[in-house]
Amino acid sequence: MIDATKDKVLVDTPNDGNFFIRFLRYLVYRNESMEHQDAHLTHHRLIGRKDLERLGFETHGCVGFVTRKKFKLRLFWDFYDLIAWLVPGLGGNLIGIYKSA
C-alpha cells in the first residue's frame, strides 16, 4: 500500500528482507493458499528494511493485519507492535515514511 500526501509518502510492505520472518510466515501460513486472483498483488521482489532505508525511507515495523486477524491476541500484538516499531527487523510488515525536504 502506498499513501501519498503533499509532503510525505507512506509504504506498507511485508518484511521479506528478513529470512527469520519469512521462515515464521512459512510455518504459520504454509497450509493456506496465499495465491491472489489479481496478478498486480503478487510480490515481484523481496523488500526489507535495508531496501527501504537505502531509498531514503524512515523505517518502522508492525505485526500486520493478516496476523492480527488470524491470532486474536490484541494485548500481545499491541505490545509487539511497540517493539517492532523501534526494531523494524522484528515486524512482519514494514512501514516506510519518506518526507520531502
N, C-alpha and C positions, 0 to 999 in steps of 0.2 A: 504494500500500500504506500502511496506517496501522497502527501498533503502539502500543497504549496500555498504560501501566502506571499504578501508583497516582499517581506524581508527574510523569510526562512523556508526551508524545506524539511519535512519530516518523512523518514523512511522507516518502515517496519518490515523486517525480513527474518526468516528462520536463521538461527545461528548455525549455519552449515560449515563454518570455518573451523569448528572445534570438533575433533574426532570423538571425544568423550560424549559430547551432546548428541552427535549423530548416532553413536552406538546406543545410548539410552533411548533415543527416539525409535531405533530399530527394535529394541527389546519390548518397548511398550506398545508399539503400533504394528508389529510385524504381521499380525493376523488380520489386519484391517486393510481394506482397499484404500490406497491413497491416490488412486487414479482420478484425474479431473476430466470432466467432459470437455471443458474448454482448454484447448492447447495453449492459450495465452497465459494460463495459470501455472503451467509447467515451469519448473526451475531449469534454466539453461546453464547455470554456473553456480558453484558453491560460493557463498558470500559469508565472510566472517568479520570480526571486529577490526582486524588489521586492514582489511579491504576498505571498510567504511572510513577509518581514520586516515588512510592514505589519500582518500578522495576529499578530505577536509571536514568530515562529519565529527561532531562530538558524539560519542557512542555510549549507550547505556544498555542494560539488559532487562528482560522481564520474562515471566513464565510463559505467556502466550494464551490466547483464548481457547484453543483446542484442548490444551491440558487442563485448564481450569474447568472447562465443561465436562471433560471425561472424569476427572477426580474432584469431587465436590468437597474440598477441604479448605474453605475460604481463609481461615486464620493462618493456616500453614502457608498458603500461596501468597497472602499479603506480606507475611514475614519474608518469604523467599524473594518476592519482588523487591523488597527493600535492599536485600543483599545483592541481588543481580543488578540492580540499578547502579550500585557502587562498583561491582566486579562483573562487567559485562560478559566475560567469558563463561559465567555460570548460567546465563539466561538461555532459555530455549529459543527465544526471539531476541533480536537486536533492534533497538530504536536509535536511528541516526538523526541528528539535528544539525542542519547546516544553516548558519546565519550569514547573510550577505554583509559585507563590510560597509 
